[in-house]
Amino acid sequence: MANGERTDTSPAVREPAIAGGSPEVLVEQGFDEDSLYGVRATVAAHVSTVANARTVDTMVLIAHELASNSVRHGGGTGRLRLRLADGLLHCEVSDAGTGLDDPAQAGHTLPAPSLPGGRGLWIARQLSELSIVTSPAGTTITATVPL
C-alpha cells in the first residue's frame, strides 16, 4: 500500500449463535495481496468445522477468486466474512473499489481461453448462488452454498 498502512489480516472469530438466534459468524478478517494464502487457509480451517470436504474445497476456491478480484480490481484490500444461517454457508467479500458497471451480468459469460483473466466471478457463479451489491464506494459479493 502506498501510505505504508497494512490491512488487519488477523481473523476475528466470534462465538456461535444460540439455536434460533442470529446467524453464526465463523470468521471475519481483512486481507491484501500478501495475505491471500491466509484467506484460503482460514476458510479451509473454519469451513471444515461445519461442512464436508467437497464444500470446503468449493468455498476455498470461491473465497480465493473473490478475494483476488478485490485485490486486483477493488483497491488492493478487502474484507472476508464467513457465516452460517438457515443451513446455508455464506462467503461475503467486500472492498472499497469503484464498483462494477453491470453487476447483473458480471460473471455470466466465460471469457475466451485466450484472455488472461476474467474467470473469478464466472467460477463463483458456477459454484454458488451469487449476490452482488455495488456502488462507486465499493462492492460486496456474497456467495451462498447449502451445507
Backbone torsions as a table, in degrees:
resi	resn	phi	psi	omega
1	MET	NA	145.3	-171.7
2	ALA	-65.0	-38.0	-175.4
3	ASN	-90.1	4.6	176.7
4	GLY	85.1	-6.1	177.7
5	GLU	-74.7	155.2	179.4
6	ARG	-128.0	138.4	177.1
7	THR	-66.6	140.3	175.5
8	ASP	-67.7	114.9	-178.1
9	THR	-105.8	3.2	178.3
10	SER	-77.7	137.1	-177.2
11	PRO	-73.5	140.7	172.7
12	ALA	-104.0	107.7	-177.9
13	VAL	-98.6	134.8	-178.0
14	ARG	-112.1	160.8	178.8
15	GLU	-69.2	146.5	177.2
16	PRO	-61.4	149.3	178.4
17	ALA	-74.6	152.8	174.7
18	ILE	-72.8	142.1	-178.5
19	ALA	-50.3	132.8	-179.2
20	GLY	82.2	-2.7	-178.6
21	GLY	-92.2	-152.1	-178.6
22	SER	-73.3	165.6	179.4
23	PRO	-57.4	149.9	177.8
24	GLU	-88.7	121.7	175.2
25	VAL	-89.8	118.0	179.4
26	LEU	-78.0	-43.5	-179.2
27	VAL	-163.1	151.8	173.7
28	GLU	-144.6	127.0	-179.1
29	GLN	-156.1	152.8	173.8
30	GLY	-84.5	162.7	178.1
31	PHE	-152.2	161.6	173.1
32	ASP	-144.2	-172.1	-176.6
33	GLU	-58.3	-37.5	-177.0
34	ASP	-75.3	-11.1	-176.3
35	SER	-117.0	18.3	179.5
36	LEU	-64.5	-36.2	175.8
37	TYR	-60.8	-41.8	178.8
38	GLY	-62.0	-34.1	176.0
39	VAL	-61.9	-48.3	-179.6
40	ARG	-60.8	-45.9	-178.8
41	ALA	-64.1	-41.6	179.7
42	THR	-64.6	-45.2	179.1
43	VAL	-61.4	-46.7	179.9
44	ALA	-58.8	-46.0	-177.6
45	ALA	-63.6	-44.1	-175.6
46	HIS	-79.1	-39.5	179.9
47	VAL	-68.7	-32.4	-179.6
48	SER	-64.0	-17.7	178.3
49	THR	-80.3	-12.1	-175.3
50	VAL	-131.1	-5.6	-173.3
51	ALA	-142.7	167.0	178.4
52	ASN	-77.2	170.7	-174.7
53	ALA	-60.9	-36.7	179.8
54	ARG	-64.8	-42.3	178.1
55	THR	-66.2	-37.8	176.5
56	VAL	-58.7	-50.9	-179.1
57	ASP	-60.4	-42.9	179.1
58	THR	-60.9	-46.6	-176.4
59	MET	-70.9	-33.7	176.2
60	VAL	-63.0	-45.0	179.1
61	LEU	-62.6	-47.0	179.5
62	ILE	-60.2	-49.9	-178.1
63	ALA	-60.6	-41.6	179.6
64	HIS	-63.3	-46.2	-179.2
65	GLU	-62.7	-44.0	-179.7
66	LEU	-68.3	-41.9	179.2
67	ALA	-66.0	-41.5	177.3
68	SER	-59.9	-41.4	177.4
69	ASN	-62.7	-39.7	178.7
70	SER	-62.5	-42.3	179.0
71	VAL	-65.2	-45.9	-174.3
72	ARG	-73.8	-41.8	-171.9
73	HIS	-116.8	-8.5	-171.4
74	GLY	-116.1	27.3	174.7
75	GLY	100.1	1.9	174.4
76	GLY	94.5	-13.0	178.7
77	THR	-139.9	168.1	177.3
78	GLY	-165.0	-175.0	-179.6
79	ARG	-136.8	130.9	178.1
80	LEU	-105.7	138.7	175.5
81	ARG	-140.5	123.5	175.0
82	LEU	-108.7	132.2	178.5
83	ARG	-146.3	156.1	176.8
84	LEU	-110.1	138.9	174.6
85	ALA	-159.6	127.6	173.5
86	ASP	53.5	42.7	177.8
87	GLY	74.9	14.1	179.7
88	LEU	-120.6	146.6	175.2
89	LEU	-106.3	126.0	-177.7
90	HIS	-113.8	127.9	175.5
91	CYS	-113.6	110.7	-176.7
92	GLU	-109.5	126.2	178.1
93	VAL	-123.9	126.3	-177.5
94	SER	-123.2	149.7	173.9
95	ASP	-146.5	174.0	-178.6
96	ALA	-111.1	31.3	178.7
97	GLY	-72.8	-171.8	-175.7
98	THR	-83.8	0.0	176.7
99	GLY	91.7	168.9	179.5
100	LEU	-96.6	140.5	179.7
101	ASP	-66.5	-43.5	-176.1
102	ASP	-138.1	78.8	-174.6
103	PRO	-61.9	-29.6	-179.4
104	ALA	-65.5	-28.9	-179.4
105	GLN	-100.7	-13.0	-176.1
106	ALA	-59.6	124.2	175.6
107	GLY	80.5	9.4	178.9
108	HIS	-84.4	-21.5	-177.9
109	THR	-117.6	130.2	177.8
110	LEU	-72.9	124.6	178.4
111	PRO	-63.7	156.7	177.9
112	ALA	-59.6	147.4	179.8
113	PRO	-59.2	-24.0	-179.2
114	SER	-76.0	-14.4	179.3
115	LEU	-82.3	141.9	-174.7
116	PRO	-76.3	-15.0	-176.8
117	GLY	-154.3	-159.3	176.1
118	GLY	91.3	15.2	-176.4
119	ARG	-104.8	-9.5	-174.4
120	GLY	-57.3	-52.9	179.6
121	LEU	-68.9	-34.3	177.5
122	TRP	-61.8	-46.2	178.2
123	ILE	-60.2	-47.9	-179.3
124	ALA	-60.3	-39.3	178.6
125	ARG	-66.7	-32.9	179.9
126	GLN	-71.1	-29.0	-172.4
127	LEU	-102.7	-7.9	-174.0
128	SER	-155.1	173.2	168.8
129	GLU	-88.9	125.1	-172.8
130	LEU	-112.5	136.5	174.7
131	SER	-124.1	130.8	-178.8
132	ILE	-123.4	124.5	173.3
133	VAL	-118.5	121.4	-173.6
134	THR	-141.7	151.2	176.4
135	SER	-157.4	174.0	176.5
136	PRO	-61.3	-13.6	-179.9
137	ALA	-93.1	-4.2	178.9
138	GLY	146.9	177.1	-177.4
139	THR	-134.7	141.7	171.1
140	THR	-126.2	123.5	178.3
141	ILE	-116.6	129.0	178.4
142	THR	-117.9	121.4	175.6
143	ALA	-103.9	128.7	-176.4
144	THR	-121.3	131.6	176.7
145	VAL	-130.7	147.4	176.5
146	PRO	-74.7	152.0	175.9
147	LEU	-90.0	NA	NA
